[in-house]
Amino acid sequence: MKILVVEDDLLLRRSLIATLESEGHVPVCAETGAEAQALAARSDFDAVILDIGLPDIDGFEILGRLRREGFQTPIVVLTARDAVQDRIAGLDMGADDYVLKPFDPFELVARVRAVVRRKGGYAARNVSVGTLTCDWEAGAAWIGERRLDLRPREWAVLRALATRPGRVVDRMQLATEVFPDDQSVLPNALDVHVGRLRRKLLPDGPNLQTLRGAGYRLDP
């Protein structure tokens, strides 16, 4: 799954990224409410992990805005507020689950999977592009009977492109999804991971095209 993580605490955000990636998911991170709303507006996510205590906009306000705008993606709220009234308010505003800090990251990820299953937002567990089949929940991909041996960044590239088959994904958007919390990436790092994935798709997989000046596209 591609999961939007809205959390301003660096250590907690890194912990969530590591846990999500170890489970085969693709985290995309936002540190502020404004950034979270911008990402939610332009990207397709399977779920959102939303911290309430953000530096610019209260998480409850973000939750309310997203739901009023018709955002149907499952949202799991994180908060240190343990008052019953706060939990009720969050659920009434449209939160699908409510997790109190501190928490175990693996339990949180399990709760995210549970709310996605309940809402039916992850019906497309398996995605096929030509001879390629991806099982997002299992974190595995095959071309025919051949299982691909993918590194985490290669998996992130595949996830971003295979969920948009035949569509161009611009370079900045792809970099955001492959390096969600790394601002010190070398300019050619994305090309390295794209190139490695392209070689692993050969000779009988879909065609991973680089469109100069436009982005990347995965064609059956």
Buried (B, 14 or more C-beta within 10 A) or exposed (E): BBBBBBBBBEEBBEBBBEBBBEBBBBBBBBBBBBBBBEBBEEBEBBBBBBBBBBEEBEBBBBBBBBBEEEBEBBBBBBBEBEEEEBBEBBEEBBBBBBBEBEEEBEEBBEBBBBBBBEBEBBEEEEBBBBBBBBEBBEBBBBBEEEEBEBEEBBBBBBBBBBBBBEEBBEBEBBBBBBBBBEEEEEEEBBEEBBBBBBEBBEEEBBEBBEEEEEBBBBEE
